[in-house]
Amino acid sequence: MNILNFTLYQQYQDILYVFKIAQYIYKGVFTTLLYSVLAAVFALILGTILAIFRYSNNKILLNSVKIYVSVVRGTPFLLQLFFIYFALPEILKINIPIFVAGILALSLNSAAYVAEIIRGGIESVDKGQFEAARSLSVPYLEMMLNIIIPQALRSILPSLINEVINLIKESAVIGIIGVADLMRRAQIIAAEKYDFITPLCIAAVFYYIIICIIAHIGTTVEKKLNDKSN
């Protein structure tokens, strides 16, 4: 085998090596999206409830939400994940599956940030909307869900999209408890092949593509909402 053929053979082997690694890591895309999408849905629901409670006259609800948001934002996500997966089962004397622990940790963490985003959007709504709803005797919950929050959505949509993007990136941490997501699969290959550069770069490309798609969807939705309002 001459030098040229040997070089071509090496290049072929390198390409095949990268392709096999990419194929293995790619299987983690669905897992990453599954955890991220479910967590985003639950976080939006819980975050909306928490934001509504922030305007409640009930001091217990109001202070409970403030404490919750403060604790979640003031502690690392990794610590929260470990608490839910390792400590909570000991406290409650129950078994928490990896899937449930991952979704729960991501949802509870993101909900605190979503609550603050929605709260900021609510405060941006013209005060006359509140007064008009009260003058028509619209119930508080109905007013928030049907009048105030839909108006706030236009201004907070970019922030919500950014939170979804952050959620996707934070989901890389759940691999620590055994979830076979993108990051975990990259770490497995790195440990087996003693090659950290290739699998991590491939995982980074997959994350980048996912985030670009999410950002594009968010921009498209925001543009359509703006076109409808004009």
One Martini backbone bead per residue (centre of mass of N, CA, C, O) as a GRO file, in nm:
protein
  230
    1MET     BB    1   0.092   0.040   0.027
    2ASN     BB    2   0.078   0.349  -0.040
    3ILE     BB    3   0.063   0.664   0.079
    4LEU     BB    4  -0.207   0.747  -0.055
    5ASN     BB    5  -0.377   0.502   0.028
    6PHE     BB    6  -0.326   0.533   0.331
    7THR     BB    7  -0.453   0.813   0.360
    8LEU     BB    8  -0.736   0.735   0.255
    9TYR     BB    9  -0.785   0.516   0.466
   10GLN     BB   10  -0.766   0.703   0.714
   11GLN     BB   11  -0.996   0.891   0.634
   12TYR     BB   12  -1.213   0.675   0.627
   13GLN     BB   13  -1.183   0.590   0.925
   14ASP     BB   14  -1.245   0.866   1.046
   15ILE     BB   15  -1.528   0.899   0.926
   16LEU     BB   16  -1.643   0.636   1.047
   17TYR     BB   17  -1.593   0.710   1.340
   18VAL     BB   18  -1.769   0.968   1.348
   19PHE     BB   19  -2.033   0.836   1.250
   20LYS     BB   20  -2.069   0.632   1.484
   21ILE     BB   21  -2.078   0.842   1.707
   22ALA     BB   22  -2.313   1.011   1.595
   23GLN     BB   23  -2.519   0.779   1.595
   24TYR     BB   24  -2.516   0.735   1.903
   25ILE     BB   25  -2.576   1.029   1.999
   26TYR     BB   26  -2.842   1.079   1.838
   27LYS     BB   27  -3.025   0.899   2.029
   28GLY     BB   28  -3.034   1.149   2.247
   29VAL     BB   29  -3.228   1.357   2.124
   30PHE     BB   30  -3.503   1.250   2.215
   31THR     BB   31  -3.446   1.263   2.517
   32THR     BB   32  -3.389   1.565   2.537
   33LEU     BB   33  -3.665   1.656   2.418
   34LEU     BB   34  -3.852   1.513   2.614
   35TYR     BB   35  -3.758   1.655   2.872
   36SER     BB   36  -3.783   1.951   2.773
   37VAL     BB   37  -4.080   1.961   2.683
   38LEU     BB   38  -4.217   1.861   2.941
   39ALA     BB   39  -4.087   2.072   3.127
   40ALA     BB   40  -4.199   2.322   2.979
   41VAL     BB   41  -4.497   2.264   3.024
   42PHE     BB   42  -4.494   2.243   3.335
   43ALA     BB   43  -4.357   2.520   3.382
   44LEU     BB   44  -4.581   2.692   3.256
   45ILE     BB   45  -4.807   2.608   3.443
   46LEU     BB   46  -4.669   2.665   3.718
   47GLY     BB   47  -4.574   2.956   3.654
   48THR     BB   48  -4.859   3.072   3.620
   49ILE     BB   49  -4.962   3.008   3.902
   50LEU     BB   50  -4.742   3.165   4.056
   51ALA     BB   51  -4.800   3.442   3.928
   52ILE     BB   52  -5.091   3.463   4.033
   53PHE     BB   53  -5.016   3.436   4.338
   54ARG     BB   54  -4.854   3.711   4.351
   55TYR     BB   55  -5.165   3.862   4.341
   56SER     BB   56  -5.254   3.771   4.604
   57ASN     BB   57  -5.419   3.823   4.920
   58ASN     BB   58  -5.276   3.575   5.014
   59LYS     BB   59  -5.004   3.554   5.219
   60ILE     BB   60  -4.929   3.257   5.202
   61LEU     BB   61  -4.906   3.235   4.898
   62LEU     BB   62  -4.717   3.472   4.847
   63ASN     BB   63  -4.477   3.375   5.034
   64SER     BB   64  -4.440   3.094   4.911
   65VAL     BB   65  -4.355   3.189   4.630
   66LYS     BB   66  -4.114   3.363   4.714
   67ILE     BB   67  -3.954   3.132   4.845
   68TYR     BB   68  -3.939   2.941   4.606
   69VAL     BB   69  -3.798   3.130   4.407
   70SER     BB   70  -3.553   3.192   4.585
   71VAL     BB   71  -3.446   2.901   4.621
   72VAL     BB   72  -3.416   2.818   4.323
   73ARG     BB   73  -3.236   3.071   4.236
   74GLY     BB   74  -3.020   3.015   4.495
   75THR     BB   75  -2.972   2.727   4.363
   76PRO     BB   76  -2.845   2.467   4.223
   77PHE     BB   77  -2.952   2.235   4.000
   78LEU     BB   78  -2.786   1.993   4.098
   79LEU     BB   79  -2.893   2.001   4.388
   80GLN     BB   80  -3.192   1.956   4.314
   81LEU     BB   81  -3.154   1.684   4.175
   82PHE     BB   82  -3.032   1.532   4.417
   83PHE     BB   83  -3.267   1.576   4.611
   84ILE     BB   84  -3.487   1.431   4.440
   85TYR     BB   85  -3.326   1.152   4.389
   86PHE     BB   86  -3.198   1.102   4.692
   87ALA     BB   87  -3.359   1.249   4.933
   88LEU     BB   88  -3.670   1.224   4.886
   89PRO     BB   89  -3.699   0.912   4.913
   90GLU     BB   90  -3.611   0.915   5.215
   91ILE     BB   91  -3.838   1.098   5.321
   92LEU     BB   92  -4.095   0.942   5.169
   93LYS     BB   93  -4.047   0.634   5.114
   94ILE     BB   94  -3.974   0.633   4.797
   95ASN     BB   95  -3.967   0.567   4.450
   96ILE     BB   96  -3.777   0.749   4.204
   97PRO     BB   97  -3.758   0.772   3.895
   98ILE     BB   98  -3.557   0.903   3.664
   99PHE     BB   99  -3.770   1.038   3.487
  100VAL     BB  100  -3.919   1.190   3.713
  101ALA     BB  101  -3.676   1.340   3.834
  102GLY     BB  102  -3.597   1.499   3.581
  103ILE     BB  103  -3.866   1.644   3.526
  104LEU     BB  104  -3.902   1.768   3.807
  105ALA     BB  105  -3.642   1.935   3.820
  106LEU     BB  106  -3.684   2.103   3.563
  107SER     BB  107  -3.966   2.219   3.626
  108LEU     BB  108  -3.913   2.355   3.904
  109ASN     BB  109  -3.687   2.537   3.806
  110SER     BB  110  -3.829   2.682   3.562
  111ALA     BB  111  -4.086   2.794   3.706
  112ALA     BB  112  -3.948   3.028   3.854
  113TYR     BB  113  -3.871   3.185   3.593
  114VAL     BB  114  -4.149   3.195   3.460
  115ALA     BB  115  -4.289   3.353   3.682
  116GLU     BB  116  -4.115   3.612   3.643
  117ILE     BB  117  -4.183   3.659   3.349
  118ILE     BB  118  -4.492   3.684   3.384
  119ARG     BB  119  -4.488   3.909   3.591
  120GLY     BB  120  -4.360   4.115   3.399
  121GLY     BB  121  -4.592   4.101   3.191
  122ILE     BB  122  -4.823   4.191   3.376
  123GLU     BB  123  -4.692   4.474   3.448
  124SER     BB  124  -4.709   4.572   3.134
  125VAL     BB  125  -4.994   4.597   3.163
  126ASP     BB  126  -5.246   4.790   3.154
  127LYS     BB  127  -5.427   4.908   3.422
  128GLY     BB  128  -5.702   4.940   3.274
  129GLN     BB  129  -5.760   4.633   3.248
  130PHE     BB  130  -5.811   4.583   3.545
  131GLU     BB  131  -6.034   4.795   3.591
  132ALA     BB  132  -6.233   4.688   3.377
  133ALA     BB  133  -6.268   4.404   3.499
  134ARG     BB  134  -6.370   4.498   3.777
  135SER     BB  135  -6.617   4.666   3.673
  136LEU     BB  136  -6.734   4.377   3.547
  137SER     BB  137  -6.686   4.141   3.757
  138VAL     BB  138  -6.435   3.978   3.704
  139PRO     BB  139  -6.285   3.720   3.786
  140TYR     BB  140  -5.967   3.681   3.869
  141LEU     BB  141  -5.887   3.424   3.709
  142GLU     BB  142  -6.024   3.507   3.444
  143MET     BB  143  -5.869   3.767   3.402
  144MET     BB  144  -5.582   3.643   3.385
  145LEU     BB  145  -5.636   3.416   3.157
  146ASN     BB  146  -5.821   3.605   2.939
  147ILE     BB  147  -5.665   3.902   2.957
  148ILE     BB  148  -5.372   3.945   3.069
  149ILE     BB  149  -5.183   3.711   2.970
  150PRO     BB  150  -5.234   3.734   2.660
  151GLN     BB  151  -5.103   4.022   2.654
  152ALA     BB  152  -4.824   3.938   2.783
  153LEU     BB  153  -4.715   3.730   2.574
  154ARG     BB  154  -4.584   3.919   2.362
  155SER     BB  155  -4.352   4.030   2.563
  156ILE     BB  156  -4.252   3.724   2.676
  157LEU     BB  157  -4.173   3.526   2.448
  158PRO     BB  158  -3.862   3.560   2.428
  159SER     BB  159  -3.812   3.469   2.724
  160LEU     BB  160  -3.939   3.186   2.693
  161ILE     BB  161  -3.747   3.086   2.475
  162ASN     BB  162  -3.492   3.119   2.647
  163GLU     BB  163  -3.584   2.914   2.863
  164VAL     BB  164  -3.594   2.669   2.676
  165ILE     BB  165  -3.298   2.681   2.601
  166ASN     BB  166  -3.191   2.651   2.891
  167LEU     BB  167  -3.329   2.378   2.938
  168ILE     BB  168  -3.171   2.218   2.728
  169LYS     BB  169  -2.892   2.272   2.856
  170GLU     BB  170  -2.964   2.167   3.149
  171SER     BB  171  -3.029   1.866   3.064
  172ALA     BB  172  -2.727   1.766   3.073
  173VAL     BB  173  -2.726   1.700   3.386
  174ILE     BB  174  -2.914   1.433   3.400
  175GLY     BB  175  -2.684   1.227   3.327
  176ILE     BB  176  -2.583   1.174   3.621
  177ILE     BB  177  -2.849   0.973   3.682
  178GLY     BB  178  -2.866   0.804   3.378
  179VAL     BB  179  -2.941   0.965   3.137
  180ALA     BB  180  -2.954   0.903   2.775
  181ASP     BB  181  -2.837   1.157   2.655
  182LEU     BB  182  -2.628   1.343   2.484
  183MET     BB  183  -2.413   1.384   2.708
  184ARG     BB  184  -2.394   1.091   2.810
  185ARG     BB  185  -2.305   0.963   2.540
  186ALA     BB  186  -2.047   1.129   2.513
  187GLN     BB  187  -1.918   1.025   2.779
  188ILE     BB  188  -1.908   0.727   2.707
  189ILE     BB  189  -1.724   0.751   2.460
  190ALA     BB  190  -1.491   0.897   2.600
  191ALA     BB  191  -1.430   0.661   2.800
  192GLU     BB  192  -1.385   0.431   2.585
  193LYS     BB  193  -1.183   0.604   2.372
  194TYR     BB  194  -1.018   0.844   2.488
  195ASP     BB  195  -1.222   1.074   2.352
  196PHE     BB  196  -1.329   1.411   2.395
  197ILE     BB  197  -1.356   1.580   2.139
  198THR     BB  198  -1.549   1.440   1.939
  199PRO     BB  199  -1.813   1.388   2.112
  200LEU     BB  200  -1.844   1.684   2.214
  201CYS     BB  201  -1.869   1.816   1.936
  202ILE     BB  202  -2.116   1.658   1.843
  203ALA     BB  203  -2.302   1.744   2.075
  204ALA     BB  204  -2.281   2.047   2.015
  205VAL     BB  205  -2.415   2.034   1.736
  206PHE     BB  206  -2.687   1.923   1.827
  207TYR     BB  207  -2.757   2.150   2.022
  208TYR     BB  208  -2.740   2.380   1.815
  209ILE     BB  209  -2.962   2.280   1.627
  210ILE     BB  210  -3.195   2.275   1.829
  211ILE     BB  211  -3.175   2.577   1.914
  212CYS     BB  212  -3.218   2.698   1.632
  213ILE     BB  213  -3.501   2.583   1.592
  214ILE     BB  214  -3.634   2.711   1.839
  215ALA     BB  215  -3.565   3.006   1.763
  216HIS     BB  216  -3.719   3.003   1.494
  217ILE     BB  217  -3.997   2.940   1.605
  218GLY     BB  218  -4.014   3.187   1.792
  219THR     BB  219  -3.985   3.403   1.570
  220THR     BB  220  -4.233   3.318   1.405
  221VAL     BB  221  -4.447   3.353   1.626
  222GLU     BB  222  -4.384   3.650   1.692
  223LYS     BB  223  -4.447   3.759   1.408
  224LYS     BB  224  -4.746   3.668   1.396
  225LEU     BB  225  -4.839   3.829   1.644
  226ASN     BB  226  -4.758   4.109   1.533
  227ASP     BB  227  -4.936   4.096   1.274
  228LYS     BB  228  -5.212   4.073   1.427
  229SER     BB  229  -5.176   4.349   1.598
  230ASN     BB  230  -5.155   4.540   1.321
   0.00000   0.00000   0.00000
